[in-house]
Amino acid sequence: MLKKLLIFFGIIILIFGISSLAVAGTAGNMASTGGPAGPGAFSLKQDRNITVNSGVDVEILFDRDIKANAASGTELTSGEWYMAKLSWLMFNRLEPYVKLGAARLEAKWSEAGEKIKLESNTGFAWALGSKLLIWDFKKPRLKIVADGFYRMADLEGDEGTRGTTKVTVDSSQSEFLIREWQIALLAATEIDIGGDDKEEVLGVTSIIPYAGIKYSDMNGRLRLTDSAGNYNNPGTIEADDNFGVVAGLDLVGPSSVSLNLEGRFIDETAMTVGLSVLF
């Protein structure tokens, strides 16, 4: 039991340590694809052969380099995505999903030798995607899963700075539009905390570590307009790097709940904490 506890805490420390050092959207929550644990909170899978998953993801963006055709030094400096997720598992292999929620983002760029900073309001965001179980190896215990999605947030400008001077933003004429798509290929295994008896350790029956690679791209528009009608516009923006690495784990509880922790690297610095419930 002590060895299993050390493995459990070691993986958590590893994931959070990597996430804090890492250089687009959540790819994980591997517990759902290819056979969720337990009958579900309302036994839909057991009684009607329907598997519905719901969850909440909180994604924190620390940094993402982007490029613009009319400015330099363009960067997404921070942001958060708060998304509620609903998915339907088909044939224990395909899991389409939809996410609805809110986002808040910040960006900076240099235009005509002046540093500009724009912070959006917290506004509506949405995403559509799907997971696909490509292969399920029994020995060694390994799943290969693909995940792809498209998401969008069309936000208004809320706060702005030119150089060191804070400006009064005309929200109706300012814009912070982000469109992003991503595909990831992931490998996952499962470690039973309590062995075949599925005993609980701190409320967890198993952990599912995973890692993989991803390709993501994005485009959008930034526009800072002040109350006097003066504006800054770096032009069309897009991703500066497209390839990244994903690492994470699911902590699976009895019957219906899993906690997801994920870090993403290279093309962005981001981490996600998610909670899913199987119905």
N, C-alpha and C positions, 0 to 999 in steps of 0.2 A: 504493500500500500504506500509506503514512504517513497519508493521509486516512482510510482505513478503520480504522486503529488509533485515530486521534483520535475518530472516531465511536463506536467500540466502548467506549473508556474514558469518553467523555463521557456516554453513556447510563447506564453503571454509577454514575458520580458523581451524576448527576441523580436516579436512583431512590433511592439511599441518602440523599441530601440531603433529598429530599421526605419520605422515611419517618421521618427523625429529627425533623422539624418537624410532622408530621401531627397533627391533632386527631381483618365478623365472619367469619370464616373465609376461607380462601384461595379466590380465585375463578379464579386463573390456571392456569398450565401450558398455554399455548395450543399448544405444539408437537404435542400428541397429537391434537387435534380437527381433522378435515378432511384427514388425510393425514400420518401420522408419517414422519419421515425414515428412509430406509434399510430393509433387510429385517428388522432386529430381531436381538437377541442370539442367539436360537435359531431364527431363520428361520421362525417359525410363520406369519407373514403370507405369506411367499414360497411356502412349501410347502403350506400348508393353508388359506390365505385367512382366518386368524384373527389378530387384532391384540390382544394383551394388554399392558397397561402396568402396571408396578409402580413404586412410588416411596415416598419418605419426605418428610414436611413437618415442619418445626420452626417453629411460630408463636409469636412473642413479643408479648404484649399489654402495652402501657404504660399505657393508661387507657381506661375506658369509663364514661360517666355512666349510671346507672340510677336508677330511682325506686321507692319503696316506700310502701305505704299506711299504715305505722305508724312511719315514721322519716324523717329528713331527711338531706341531704348524703350520700346513698348513692352508692357508686362502686366499680367494679372497678378496683383500683389497679395490679395487675400479674398476670401469669400466663404459663404456657407450655402449648402443646398439642404433643405428640409423636405423630405419626400415620403409620402405614404404610398405603399406598394401593394398591388393586388395581382396575383398570378394564378394560373390554372395549369396543373400538371397533366399532360396528355400522354397516355401509353407509358407512363413512368420514364419518359425520355425527352419530350419536348415541353418547354414551359414558357409560353408567351406571358408577358406582363405589361402592366401600365403603372406609371408613377405620376402622382399629382402632388403639388406642394408649393414651396416658395423658395426663392433664392435672393441672396444679397452679394454683390461683387464690388471689388475695387480695382482700378487700373491706373497706370501712369504712363506717360510718354513725353518725349521732347519734341517741341514744334517751334521752328524759327528761333532756336537757341534758348527757349523758355521751357522749364519743366512744368508739366500739367498733371494734375491728379483729379480723378473723378470717382466718386462713390455713388453707387446706385441706391435706390430705395429697396425695401424688401417687397418683392412682387411675385406674381404667379409664375410657376415653372411646371413643365410636364415632360414626360419621357415615355417612349414605347420601345420594347425590346423583347428578346427571347433567349432562353438558354436551350442548349441541345446536348444531351448525353451522347457522345460519339462512341465511347467504348467503356465497358465495365470489366476490368480484369479481376478475377477472384484471387489468383496467386501470381504475383504479389497483389495485395489489395489496393487497387488503383483505379480511379475514374479519370477519363479524359473528357472535358466539357468545353464547349464553345459558348461564348456569350456575346451578343451584339445589341446595341441600342442607339436610338437617336433621341436627343433631348434639346429643349429650347427654353430660354428665358428672355422675354422682351420687357426690359425694365426702364424706369425713368431715372434721370440723374437726380441726386438728392443733395450732395455736397461737392464742392469743387475748390481747387487751389491752383493759382497761377504763380509760379515761383514760390515765394513765401507768403503770398497774400491770399487769404480766403475770400472767395467771391460768393455773391448771392446767386443761386442757380435758378434759372427758369425751367422748372421741371417739365412743363408741357413741350418745350423746344429742345430739351436734352434727351439723350438716348443711350442705353446700354443694352445692346442686343447681342446675345450669344446663341449660336447654333452649333451643336457638337454631336459627333457620331463616333462610335468605338466598336471594335471587335477584339475579343480576347480568346486565347487558347490556354486552358488551365489544366493542371494535373493535381489530383487530390487523393489523399488516403484517409482512413478512419482508424482512430485509436480508441478502443473500448476501455474506459476508465475502470469499470468494474468487471472486465472480462466477459465471459459468456453469460454471467448472471445479471449483467447490466446494472450493477450496483451504482449508487450515486456517490460522487465525491464533491462536496460543496454544491450539491444540486445539479451536477453535471454527470451524464451517463457516458458521453463520448466526446472526443474532439476531432475535428476534421481540418488539418492543416492543408493548405494548397498554395501553389505558385504557378506563374506562367508569364506569357508575353502578351502585349497588346499593341494594336495600331489604332490611333485616334487622330481625328482632324476636327477643325472647327473654323467657322468664319463668323463675322458679325460687324457691328458698327458701334463706334463711340462718338459722342458729340456732347461737348460742354458748352452751354449757352447761358450767359449771365442775364441779369434783369435789364441791362442796358442794350441787349441784343448782340453783344460781342460773342463770338464763338470760336471754339477750337475743335478741329476734326482731323484725326490722323489718317483718315481714309479707311478703306476696307481692311479689316484685320483677319489674320489666320494664324494657325499654329506654327510655331517655329521648329518644334521637334514633333515627330509623329510616333516614334516607337518608344515603348516603355515596358517596365516590369511590374508585376503584381505579386504580392505575398499577403496571406491572411490566414485566418482560421475561423471555424465555427465551433461554438461551445453548445452542445446539444443537450437539452434537458429532457425529462421524461415526457413522452407522449406528444407534445405539441409546440414546444418553444425552442428557439435557437438564437444565440447571440453571435453576431458577426463582427470581427475586427479585421480591418484591411488597410494596408499601406500601398501607395503607388509611386513609382520612381522614374527618374531620367527625364521624361517629357513633362513631368509635373511633380510637385511636392504636395501630396494630399493624403488624407486618411479618412476612413469611414467607420462609424459605429452603427450597427443595425440590429434590430430585434424583429424576429419573424414568428408568427403563430400559424400553425397548421389547423385548418378547419375541417 
